[in-house]
Amino acid sequence: MKNEIIIASGNTGKIKEAQNILNNFQITSIKEIGIDVEVEEDKETFEENAIKKATEISRKLGGMPCISDDSGIEIDYLNGFPGVFTKRWHCGTDRDRNIEIIKKLNGVKKENRKAKFTTAIAFAEGNKVYSAVATINGYISESVRGDNGFGFDEIFELENGKTLAEITSEEKNKISARKKALEVIKNKLEND
């Protein structure tokens, strides 16, 4: 039987990615076990927020292994905005936030629309804590494009001109910041 890890997310895309990469473990969402825990993301970095979530939820679950993430985009032209406030700076859906980002960059040339997509993953089990941070670089597109993905995938444009939502899941998994960070966590767990 596989060791169980609780994932502190209800996002089906994130859960599926974690299940694919951490396939030596049974990944169970926090909602599947019937617990609704909100952890305030009030730290200054993605990594600090991910660690805070994983440790607090693991503690609330009596020390059960837990992984969490914090991720977002940092746009050079906007001095790193929205950064750690990616999910919180604007009320509404992912699409609403994406449209507002595009509006903020209206008229800005592509070379000045550079962005970095960062994902921090943390694992906590009792006093044991691991974390990993990974990034991919790209641009903010001028319009919402693509149907394959979630979050900012539909406006995060790669060097090839496609958004993350315009490539296949297989293609995305090869370059995903979340995948890169999860792979580091997987290696740490397997070598523990």
C-alpha positions as CSV (number, residue, x, y, z in Angstrom):
1,M,0.0,0.0,0.0
2,K,1.3,3.5,-0.9
3,N,2.0,6.0,1.8
4,E,-0.7,8.7,1.8
5,I,0.1,12.4,1.5
6,I,-2.6,15.0,1.9
7,I,-2.5,17.8,-0.7
8,A,-3.7,21.2,0.6
9,S,-5.6,22.0,-2.5
10,G,-9.0,21.7,-4.0
11,N,-7.7,22.6,-7.5
12,T,-8.2,19.6,-9.7
13,G,-5.4,20.6,-12.0
14,K,-2.9,20.8,-9.2
15,I,-4.1,17.6,-7.7
16,K,-3.8,15.7,-11.0
17,E,-0.2,17.1,-11.5
18,A,0.8,16.0,-8.0
19,Q,-0.8,12.5,-8.5
20,N,1.1,12.1,-11.8
21,I,4.5,13.1,-10.4
22,L,4.3,11.7,-6.9
23,N,3.0,8.4,-8.3
24,N,4.7,6.4,-5.6
25,F,2.4,7.9,-3.0
26,Q,-1.4,8.1,-2.6
27,I,-2.3,11.7,-3.0
28,T,-5.5,12.7,-1.3
29,S,-7.0,16.1,-1.4
30,I,-7.9,17.8,1.8
31,K,-11.5,18.0,0.7
32,E,-11.6,14.2,0.2
33,I,-10.9,13.7,3.8
34,G,-13.6,16.2,4.7
35,I,-11.5,19.0,6.2
36,D,-11.8,22.6,5.2
37,V,-8.8,24.5,6.5
38,E,-7.9,28.0,5.4
39,V,-4.4,29.2,6.1
40,E,-3.7,32.9,5.6
41,E,-1.0,33.4,3.0
42,D,0.7,36.4,4.7
43,K,4.4,35.7,4.1
44,E,6.7,37.6,1.7
45,T,7.7,34.7,-0.6
46,F,5.9,31.9,-2.3
47,E,8.2,29.4,-0.5
48,E,7.3,30.9,3.0
49,N,3.6,30.7,2.2
50,A,3.9,27.1,1.0
51,I,5.8,26.1,4.1
52,K,3.3,27.8,6.4
53,K,0.4,26.0,4.7
54,A,2.0,22.6,4.8
55,T,3.1,22.8,8.4
56,E,-0.1,24.2,9.8
57,I,-2.3,21.7,8.0
58,S,0.0,18.8,8.9
59,R,-0.2,19.9,12.5
60,K,-4.0,20.2,12.4
61,L,-4.1,16.6,11.0
62,G,-2.0,15.2,13.8
63,G,1.3,15.2,12.0
64,M,0.0,13.5,8.8
65,P,2.2,14.2,5.7
66,C,1.0,17.2,3.8
67,I,2.1,19.0,0.6
68,S,1.0,22.5,-0.4
69,D,2.0,25.0,-2.9
70,D,2.0,28.7,-3.5
71,S,2.5,30.0,-7.0
72,G,2.0,33.0,-9.1
73,I,3.4,35.3,-11.8
74,E,5.8,38.2,-11.5
75,I,5.6,40.7,-14.3
76,D,8.8,42.7,-14.9
77,Y,7.0,45.8,-16.3
78,L,4.8,45.9,-13.2
79,N,7.8,45.6,-10.8
80,G,7.1,42.0,-10.0
81,F,3.3,42.5,-9.5
82,P,1.2,40.6,-8.6
83,G,3.8,38.2,-7.0
84,V,2.6,36.6,-3.8
85,F,-0.7,38.4,-4.2
86,T,-1.4,36.6,-7.5
87,K,-4.6,35.0,-6.2
88,R,-5.6,37.8,-3.9
89,W,-5.2,41.1,-5.6
90,H,-8.4,41.0,-7.5
91,C,-11.8,39.4,-6.6
92,G,-13.3,37.1,-9.1
93,T,-12.4,34.1,-11.2
94,D,-9.1,33.2,-12.8
95,R,-10.4,34.6,-16.1
96,D,-11.4,37.9,-14.4
97,R,-7.8,38.3,-13.0
98,N,-6.3,37.4,-16.3
99,I,-8.3,40.0,-18.1
100,E,-7.3,42.7,-15.5
101,I,-3.6,41.8,-16.0
102,I,-4.0,42.2,-19.8
103,K,-5.6,45.6,-19.2
104,K,-2.7,46.7,-17.0
105,L,-0.3,45.9,-19.9
106,N,-2.5,47.5,-22.6
107,G,-0.2,49.0,-25.3
108,V,3.0,47.5,-23.8
109,K,5.3,45.9,-26.4
110,K,6.0,42.2,-26.1
111,E,9.6,42.6,-25.1
112,N,8.4,44.6,-22.1
113,R,5.8,42.0,-21.1
114,K,8.3,39.5,-19.6
115,A,7.0,37.4,-16.7
116,K,8.2,34.7,-14.5
117,F,5.9,31.9,-13.3
118,T,7.0,30.6,-9.9
119,T,5.8,27.6,-7.9
120,A,6.9,26.7,-4.4
121,I,6.0,23.3,-3.1
122,A,6.4,22.4,0.6
123,F,6.1,19.0,2.3
124,A,5.5,18.8,6.1
125,E,5.2,15.8,8.3
126,G,5.5,16.6,12.0
127,N,8.8,18.5,12.4
128,K,10.1,17.4,9.0
129,V,9.8,20.1,6.3
130,Y,11.1,20.1,2.7
131,S,10.5,22.8,0.2
132,A,11.4,23.5,-3.5
133,V,11.0,26.4,-5.8
134,A,11.0,26.4,-9.6
135,T,10.3,29.0,-12.3
136,I,9.6,29.3,-16.0
137,N,10.1,32.4,-18.0
138,G,7.8,33.8,-20.6
139,Y,5.6,36.8,-21.5
140,I,2.1,38.0,-20.7
141,S,0.0,37.5,-23.9
142,E,-2.1,40.3,-25.3
143,S,-5.3,38.2,-25.0
144,V,-6.7,35.1,-23.3
145,R,-5.8,32.1,-25.3
146,G,-6.2,28.3,-24.9
147,D,-8.5,25.9,-23.1
148,N,-6.0,23.5,-21.6
149,G,-5.0,24.6,-18.1
150,F,-6.0,26.7,-15.1
151,G,-5.0,29.8,-13.3
152,F,-2.7,32.0,-15.5
153,D,-2.0,29.4,-18.1
154,E,-4.2,31.2,-20.7
155,I,-2.1,34.4,-20.5
156,F,1.4,33.0,-19.8
157,E,3.1,32.9,-23.2
158,L,6.1,30.8,-23.9
159,E,9.0,31.6,-26.2
160,N,7.3,29.6,-28.9
161,G,4.4,32.0,-28.9
162,K,1.9,29.6,-27.4
163,T,0.3,30.1,-24.0
164,L,0.5,27.3,-21.4
165,A,-3.2,26.7,-22.1
166,E,-2.5,26.2,-25.8
167,I,-0.1,23.2,-25.3
168,T,-1.0,19.7,-24.3
169,S,-0.8,18.5,-20.7
170,E,2.1,16.3,-21.7
171,E,4.0,19.3,-23.2
172,K,3.2,21.4,-20.1
173,N,4.3,18.7,-17.7
174,K,7.8,18.7,-19.4
175,I,8.3,22.4,-18.6
176,S,6.0,23.1,-15.7
177,A,7.4,25.0,-12.7
178,R,5.1,22.9,-10.5
179,K,6.4,19.7,-12.0
180,K,10.0,20.8,-11.5
181,A,9.3,21.6,-7.8
182,L,7.4,18.4,-7.2
183,E,10.3,16.4,-8.7
184,V,12.6,17.9,-6.2
185,I,10.2,17.0,-3.3
186,K,9.8,13.5,-4.8
187,N,13.6,13.0,-4.8
188,K,13.8,14.2,-1.2
189,L,11.0,11.9,-0.1
190,E,12.5,8.9,-1.9
191,N,16.0,9.5,-0.4
192,D,14.6,10.2,3.1
